[in-house]
């Protein structure tokens, strides 16, 4: 009789299960090889290594948290970035200059000054930087911070404003490249090492908020002729530079433009992507298959349309997308705002969204959305350094992915978005463990290699 046990962690609609540990399963020998409703795990087939999971700390998140009492302010960070008592985030994204989830437009150099002599991050020093530092202290040595610009300062742009698109003026390309360097140096002077950058948030979208447009060729050439050399000159070649940072449906096209140019590609570590145009999971594999040395990072996603307290579809949407991305070579994942207020903001143009934790700033209370728990089924149990392994399933009613952690623990995530309980038998190394997953539930199954 096998001695291997399987830990079962479950979140389920219409129940109290929220990352709840259930009764363990027991493996038994697969003696007869009969046909069964199998989920097969093949730990000798390996794919990408996981860098980590995380979320964005924006001015909106930090301001919202600052309106709460100390207990809830601390609880938010602990719930995300504590490996034991939270869901184990290790990554944080933030913004260079303002984004829509800021209280208004702002830049670190407000008046025209190509020398950047007056570069000043004092606005970020309260409350944004302290909240990021709290996350870093909680996550420990594995914490990784990266930053994205939504728009250059208005004086650098063809439109003379930060909102409503526009482009970077050619004469300010060098100054804008040095601006990223100034940002890194300023944040690191505050005790926050910067791990990575994206060139531009959503470079194809003319938004009514902070936005800036690049064609694929313009982004490539900006990296090749300006940003890459500026980072190199400042001894910042260690920075993980990512292009695109926009929806998946055009990821391959943009990657091809940049990565086929060796003088640009040498500066570029990978490509970032969002989910707002649908699944397009195959686009990730297309990029990986053509450019296997480049990393693929989910840099933003959220449930749009304001706060939807208690909605279950948001959690299922997150899990479906994470599984599809992981199974197509994604190596890191970052949610959008870690916390928003009761309206889904603040947002200086009214682009309200949902978040995994919603804070009611009037009553000083927190609501954990289904998305928080669904994300946790991945981030808490698929740890940095984990490697994706082979996994097959008998039915499209289930969505699955599997990883081997650095301690040898196998983590299998099973998602059921249907209205019925679905049986399955976990099969690993010629051993079986029979079980089922309830309707509208997610499970993480944890077990040791034999």
C-alpha positions as CSV (number, residue, x, y, z in Angstrom):
1,X,0.0,0.0,0.0
2,X,1.4,3.4,-0.9
3,X,2.3,5.8,1.9
4,X,1.9,8.9,-0.2
5,X,-0.8,11.3,0.9
6,X,-2.3,14.2,-1.1
7,X,-3.2,17.5,0.7
8,X,-6.4,19.0,-0.7
9,X,-6.9,22.8,-0.5
10,X,-10.3,24.0,-1.7
11,X,-12.3,27.1,-2.4
12,X,-15.9,26.6,-3.3
13,X,-18.9,28.7,-4.1
14,X,-22.0,28.3,-1.8
15,X,-19.8,27.0,1.0
16,X,-17.4,28.2,3.7
17,X,-14.4,26.8,1.8
18,X,-11.8,29.5,1.2
19,X,-8.4,28.1,0.7
20,X,-9.6,25.5,3.2
21,X,-7.7,22.3,3.8
22,X,-9.9,19.2,3.3
23,X,-9.4,15.6,4.3
24,X,-6.3,14.2,2.6
25,X,-6.3,11.6,-0.2
26,X,-4.2,8.4,-0.3
27,X,-2.4,7.1,-3.3
28,X,-2.7,3.4,-4.2
29,X,-0.9,1.3,-6.8
30,X,-2.2,1.5,-10.4
31,X,-2.3,-2.3,-10.6
32,X,-4.7,-3.0,-13.5
33,X,-4.3,0.0,-15.8
34,X,-8.1,0.2,-16.5
35,X,-9.6,3.2,-18.2
36,X,-10.4,5.9,-15.6
37,X,-11.3,9.6,-15.5
38,X,-7.6,10.5,-15.1
39,X,-5.6,13.6,-14.5
40,X,-2.1,12.4,-15.3
41,X,1.0,14.0,-13.9
42,X,4.4,13.5,-15.7
43,X,7.2,14.9,-13.5
44,X,9.9,13.9,-16.0
45,X,8.4,16.5,-18.5
46,X,9.6,20.0,-17.6
47,X,8.8,23.4,-19.0
48,X,9.3,27.0,-17.7
49,X,10.5,28.0,-14.2
50,X,8.3,30.3,-12.2
51,X,9.6,33.7,-11.1
52,X,6.6,34.5,-8.9
53,X,3.2,36.0,-8.4
54,X,2.2,39.5,-7.3
55,X,0.1,42.6,-7.7
56,X,0.4,46.4,-8.3
57,X,0.7,48.9,-5.5
58,X,-0.5,52.2,-7.1
59,X,-1.1,55.6,-5.6
60,X,-4.8,54.6,-5.4
61,X,-4.0,51.4,-3.4
62,X,-1.7,53.3,-1.0
63,X,-4.1,56.2,-0.5
64,X,-6.9,53.8,0.1
65,X,-4.9,51.8,2.7
66,X,-3.8,55.1,4.4
67,X,-7.5,55.9,5.1
68,X,-7.8,52.7,7.2
69,X,-6.8,52.0,10.7
70,X,-3.3,50.6,11.2
71,X,-4.6,47.0,11.7
72,X,-6.3,46.8,8.3
73,X,-3.5,48.6,6.6
74,X,-1.1,46.0,7.8
75,X,-3.6,43.2,7.2
76,X,-3.7,44.0,3.5
77,X,0.0,43.6,3.0
78,X,0.2,40.5,5.2
79,X,-2.7,38.9,3.3
80,X,-0.8,39.3,0.1
81,X,2.9,39.2,0.8
82,X,3.2,36.9,3.8
83,X,4.1,33.4,2.7
84,X,2.6,31.7,5.8
85,X,-0.4,33.8,6.7
86,X,-1.1,35.3,3.3
87,X,-1.0,34.1,-0.3
88,X,2.7,34.5,-0.7
89,X,3.1,37.3,-3.3
90,X,6.8,38.1,-4.1
91,X,6.3,40.6,-7.0
92,X,5.1,44.2,-7.1
93,X,4.4,46.5,-10.0
94,X,4.2,50.3,-9.7
95,X,3.9,53.3,-12.0
96,X,6.4,55.8,-13.2
97,X,4.6,59.2,-13.1
98,X,0.9,59.0,-12.7
99,X,-1.5,56.4,-14.0
100,X,-5.3,56.4,-14.0
101,X,-5.2,54.9,-10.5
102,X,-3.6,58.1,-9.2
103,X,-5.4,61.0,-7.7
104,X,-4.5,63.1,-10.7
105,X,-1.9,63.6,-13.4
106,X,1.7,64.2,-12.2
107,X,5.2,63.9,-13.4
108,X,8.6,63.9,-11.6
109,X,9.7,66.8,-13.9
110,X,6.6,69.1,-14.4
111,X,8.2,71.9,-16.3
112,X,10.2,71.6,-19.5
113,X,13.7,70.6,-18.6
114,X,15.6,68.1,-20.8
115,X,18.4,68.0,-18.3
116,X,16.0,66.6,-15.7
117,X,17.8,68.6,-13.1
118,X,14.6,69.0,-11.1
119,X,13.7,65.3,-11.1
120,X,11.7,64.8,-7.9
121,X,9.8,61.8,-6.5
122,X,8.7,63.5,-3.3
123,X,5.0,62.8,-4.2
124,X,5.7,59.1,-4.1
125,X,7.3,59.3,-0.7
126,X,4.0,59.4,1.0
127,X,2.1,57.1,1.0
128,X,3.2,55.1,-2.1
129,X,6.9,54.2,-1.3
130,X,6.3,53.3,2.4
131,X,3.5,50.9,1.4
132,X,5.8,49.2,-1.2
133,X,8.5,49.0,1.3
134,X,6.1,47.3,3.7
135,X,5.4,44.7,1.1
136,X,9.1,44.2,0.4
137,X,9.8,43.8,4.1
138,X,7.0,41.2,4.4
139,X,8.0,39.2,1.3
140,X,11.7,39.2,2.2
141,X,14.6,38.4,-0.1
142,X,12.4,37.1,-2.9
143,X,10.7,40.5,-3.4
144,X,10.9,41.9,-6.9
145,X,9.7,45.4,-7.9
146,X,9.1,46.6,-11.5
147,X,7.7,49.8,-12.9
148,X,5.8,51.0,-15.9
149,X,5.2,54.4,-17.3
150,X,1.7,55.4,-18.5
151,X,2.8,58.7,-20.0
152,X,5.9,60.9,-20.2
153,X,5.5,64.4,-18.8
154,X,3.2,66.5,-20.9
155,X,6.0,68.7,-22.2
156,X,7.6,65.7,-23.8
157,X,4.5,64.8,-25.8
158,X,3.1,65.8,-29.2
159,X,-0.2,66.6,-27.6
160,X,1.0,68.6,-24.7
161,X,-1.0,66.5,-22.2
162,X,-0.5,63.2,-20.4
163,X,-4.1,61.9,-21.1
164,X,-5.6,61.0,-24.4
165,X,-2.7,59.3,-26.1
166,X,-0.2,61.3,-28.1
167,X,3.4,60.4,-28.8
168,X,6.8,61.1,-27.4
169,X,8.4,63.9,-29.3
170,X,11.5,62.7,-31.1
171,X,13.7,65.5,-29.6
172,X,13.0,64.1,-26.1
173,X,13.8,60.4,-26.6
174,X,17.2,60.7,-24.9
175,X,15.7,62.7,-22.0
176,X,12.9,60.2,-21.6
177,X,15.4,57.3,-21.6
178,X,17.4,59.0,-18.8
179,X,14.1,59.6,-16.9
180,X,13.8,55.8,-16.4
181,X,17.4,55.8,-15.0
182,X,16.6,58.7,-12.7
183,X,13.5,56.8,-11.5
184,X,15.5,53.7,-10.7
185,X,18.2,55.6,-8.9
186,X,15.7,57.6,-6.9
187,X,13.7,54.5,-5.8
188,X,16.9,52.6,-4.9
189,X,18.0,55.6,-2.8
190,X,14.8,55.0,-0.9
191,X,15.8,51.4,-0.2
192,X,13.7,49.8,-3.0
193,X,15.8,47.9,-5.5
194,X,14.2,47.9,-9.0
195,X,14.2,44.5,-10.7
196,X,12.5,45.4,-14.0
197,X,10.8,47.9,-16.3
198,X,8.2,47.8,-19.0
199,X,8.8,50.3,-21.8
200,X,5.2,51.6,-21.9
201,X,1.9,50.6,-20.5
202,X,-0.6,49.7,-23.3
203,X,1.3,51.4,-26.2
204,X,-1.5,50.8,-28.6
205,X,-4.4,52.3,-26.6
206,X,-5.4,56.0,-26.7
207,X,-7.0,56.2,-23.3
208,X,-8.8,59.1,-21.7
209,X,-6.3,58.8,-18.9
210,X,-2.5,58.8,-18.9
211,X,-1.4,57.1,-22.2
212,X,1.3,57.3,-24.9
213,X,1.4,55.5,-28.3
214,X,4.2,53.6,-29.9
215,X,4.2,51.5,-33.0
216,X,6.2,48.3,-32.8
217,X,9.0,49.9,-34.8
218,X,9.0,53.0,-32.6
219,X,9.2,50.9,-29.4
220,X,12.0,48.8,-30.9
221,X,14.0,51.8,-32.0
222,X,13.4,53.6,-28.7
223,X,14.9,50.6,-26.8
224,X,17.7,50.1,-29.3
225,X,18.8,53.7,-29.7
226,X,17.9,55.3,-26.4
227,X,16.6,53.3,-23.4
228,X,18.9,50.3,-23.7
229,X,22.0,52.4,-24.1
230,X,20.9,54.7,-21.2
231,X,20.5,51.7,-18.9
232,X,23.8,50.3,-20.0
233,X,25.6,53.6,-19.5
234,X,24.2,53.9,-16.0
235,X,25.4,50.3,-15.2
236,X,21.8,49.1,-15.0
237,X,22.0,46.3,-17.6
238,X,20.7,44.0,-14.8
239,X,17.2,45.6,-15.2
240,X,14.7,43.2,-16.8
241,X,13.3,45.2,-19.7
242,X,10.0,44.2,-21.1
243,X,8.2,45.4,-24.3
244,X,4.5,45.5,-25.2
245,X,2.7,45.4,-21.8
246,X,-0.6,45.2,-23.6
247,X,-3.2,42.6,-24.7
248,X,-2.3,39.1,-25.9
249,X,-3.9,39.2,-29.3
250,X,-1.0,41.3,-30.8
251,X,1.8,40.0,-28.6
252,X,3.4,37.9,-31.3
253,X,3.4,40.7,-33.8
254,X,5.0,43.1,-31.4
255,X,7.5,40.6,-30.1
256,X,8.6,39.7,-33.7
257,X,9.3,43.3,-34.5
258,X,11.5,43.8,-31.5
259,X,13.1,40.4,-31.1
260,X,14.2,39.9,-34.7
261,X,16.4,43.0,-34.4
262,X,19.5,41.8,-32.6
263,X,20.6,45.3,-31.6
264,X,17.2,45.9,-29.9
265,X,16.8,42.3,-28.6
266,X,20.1,42.3,-26.7
267,X,18.5,44.8,-24.3
268,X,15.1,43.1,-24.0
269,X,14.6,40.4,-21.4
270,X,10.9,39.6,-22.3
271,X,7.4,40.8,-23.1
272,X,4.6,41.8,-20.8
273,X,0.9,41.1,-21.6
274,X,-2.7,41.9,-20.4
275,X,-5.9,39.9,-20.7
276,X,-8.5,42.5,-21.7
277,X,-9.0,41.2,-25.3
278,X,-9.7,37.6,-24.4
279,X,-7.7,34.4,-23.9
280,X,-5.3,34.2,-26.8
281,X,-3.3,31.7,-24.9
282,X,-1.7,30.3,-28.1
283,X,-0.1,33.7,-28.7
284,X,2.2,33.0,-25.7
285,X,3.3,29.7,-27.1
286,X,3.8,31.3,-30.5
287,X,6.3,33.8,-28.9
288,X,8.0,31.2,-26.9
289,X,8.4,28.8,-29.8
290,X,9.9,31.5,-32.0
291,X,11.9,33.3,-29.3
292,X,12.5,30.7,-26.5
293,X,15.1,32.8,-24.7
294,X,12.6,35.6,-23.9
295,X,10.4,35.6,-20.8
296,X,6.6,36.1,-20.8
297,X,5.1,38.0,-17.9
298,X,1.5,38.8,-17.2
299,X,1.8,42.4,-16.2
300,X,-1.9,43.4,-15.6
301,X,-5.4,42.2,-15.4
302,X,-8.5,43.2,-13.4
303,X,-12.2,42.8,-13.3
304,X,-13.6,46.0,-15.0
305,X,-16.8,47.9,-14.2
306,X,-16.3,48.9,-10.6
307,X,-16.7,46.9,-7.4
308,X,-18.8,43.7,-7.6
309,X,-18.9,42.5,-4.0
310,X,-19.4,38.7,-3.7
311,X,-19.1,38.0,-7.5
312,X,-17.9,34.5,-8.1
313,X,-17.2,35.0,-11.8
314,X,-14.2,37.2,-11.1
315,X,-12.4,34.4,-9.3
316,X,-13.1,31.9,-12.0
317,X,-12.0,34.4,-14.6
318,X,-8.6,34.8,-12.8
319,X,-8.1,31.1,-12.5
320,X,-9.0,30.3,-16.1
321,X,-6.6,32.9,-17.3
322,X,-3.7,32.0,-15.0
323,X,-4.0,28.3,-16.0
324,X,-4.1,29.1,-19.7
325,X,-1.1,31.4,-19.4
326,X,0.9,29.0,-17.3
327,X,0.3,26.2,-19.7
328,X,1.7,28.4,-22.5
329,X,5.0,29.4,-21.0
330,X,4.2,32.4,-18.7
331,X,6.9,32.7,-16.1
332,X,5.5,35.5,-13.8
333,X,2.1,37.0,-13.0
334,X,1.0,40.4,-11.7
335,X,-2.5,41.4,-10.8
336,X,-3.6,45.1,-11.0
337,X,-4.4,47.1,-7.8
338,X,-3.9,45.1,-4.6
339,X,-6.7,47.1,-2.9
340,X,-9.3,49.7,-4.0
341,X,-12.0,51.6,-2.1
342,X,-15.7,50.9,-1.9
343,X,-16.2,52.6,-5.3
344,X,-13.4,50.8,-7.1
345,X,-11.0,53.7,-7.0
346,X,-9.8,56.3,-6.5
347,X,-9.3,56.9,-10.2
348,X,-8.9,60.4,-11.6
349,X,-11.0,59.7,-14.7
350,X,-13.6,57.5,-13.1
351,X,-12.3,54.2,-14.6
352,X,-13.4,52.2,-11.6
353,X,-12.5,48.5,-11.3
354,X,-12.7,45.6,-8.9
355,X,-9.8,44.3,-6.8
356,X,-9.2,41.1,-4.8
357,X,-9.5,43.1,-1.6
358,X,-12.0,46.0,-1.3
359,X,-11.6,48.4,1.5
360,X,-14.6,50.4,2.8
361,X,-12.9,53.6,3.9
362,X,-16.1,54.8,5.7
363,X,-16.4,51.8,8.0
364,X,-12.7,50.8,8.1
365,X,-13.5,47.2,6.9
366,X,-12.1,44.8,4.3
367,X,-13.9,42.5,1.9
368,X,-12.0,39.6,0.4
369,X,-13.3,38.8,-3.1
370,X,-13.4,35.4,-4.7
371,X,-10.5,36.5,-6.9
372,X,-8.2,36.7,-3.8
373,X,-8.8,33.1,-2.9
374,X,-8.6,31.8,-6.5
375,X,-5.3,33.6,-7.0
376,X,-4.0,32.1,-3.7
377,X,-4.4,28.6,-5.1
378,X,-1.5,29.4,-7.4
379,X,0.6,32.0,-5.6
380,X,0.7,30.3,-2.2
381,X,1.6,26.8,-3.5
382,X,3.5,27.4,-6.7
383,X,6.6,29.1,-5.3
384,X,9.4,31.0,-7.0
385,X,11.7,28.5,-8.7
386,X,8.9,25.9,-9.3
387,X,9.0,24.2,-12.7
388,X,6.0,23.4,-14.7
389,X,5.6,19.6,-15.4
390,X,3.5,17.5,-17.7
391,X,-0.2,17.3,-17.0
392,X,-3.1,15.8,-19.0
393,X,-6.8,15.5,-18.2
394,X,-9.7,13.4,-19.5
395,X,-12.3,16.1,-19.8
396,X,-12.7,19.8,-20.9
397,X,-14.9,20.3,-17.9
398,X,-11.8,20.7,-15.9
399,X,-8.8,23.0,-16.3
400,X,-5.5,21.9,-14.9
401,X,-1.8,22.8,-14.5
402,X,1.0,21.2,-12.5
403,X,4.3,22.3,-11.0
404,X,7.2,20.8,-9.0
405,X,8.5,23.1,-6.3
406,X,12.1,23.4,-5.3
407,X,11.5,21.3,-2.2
408,X,10.1,18.5,-4.5
409,X,6.4,19.0,-3.6
410,X,4.1,18.7,-6.6
411,X,1.3,21.2,-6.8
412,X,-1.6,20.5,-9.1
413,X,-4.3,23.1,-9.6
414,X,-7.8,21.9,-10.8
415,X,-10.5,24.3,-11.8
416,X,-14.2,23.4,-12.2
417,X,-16.3,26.2,-13.7
418,X,-19.3,23.9,-14.4
419,X,-22.6,23.5,-12.5
420,X,-21.8,19.9,-11.6
421,X,-19.4,17.9,-9.5
422,X,-16.8,16.3,-11.7
423,X,-15.0,13.1,-10.6
424,X,-11.3,12.5,-11.4
425,X,-8.5,10.2,-10.5
426,X,-5.1,11.7,-9.9
427,X,-2.4,9.5,-11.4
428,X,1.3,10.0,-10.6
429,X,4.2,7.5,-11.0
430,X,1.8,4.6,-11.4
431,X,-0.2,5.4,-8.4
432,X,-3.8,6.6,-8.2
433,X,-5.8,8.8,-5.9
434,X,-9.6,9.0,-6.6
435,X,-11.6,12.1,-5.8
436,X,-13.9,14.8,-7.2
437,X,-14.2,18.5,-7.4
438,X,-17.5,20.3,-6.6
439,X,-19.3,22.7,-9.0
440,X,-17.7,26.1,-9.2
441,X,-14.7,25.2,-7.1
442,X,-10.9,25.2,-7.4
443,X,-8.5,22.8,-5.7
444,X,-4.8,22.7,-5.2
445,X,-3.5,19.2,-4.6
446,X,-0.1,18.8,-2.9
447,X,2.0,15.7,-2.7
448,X,5.6,14.5,-2.6
449,X,7.5,12.7,-5.3
450,X,7.9,9.0,-4.5
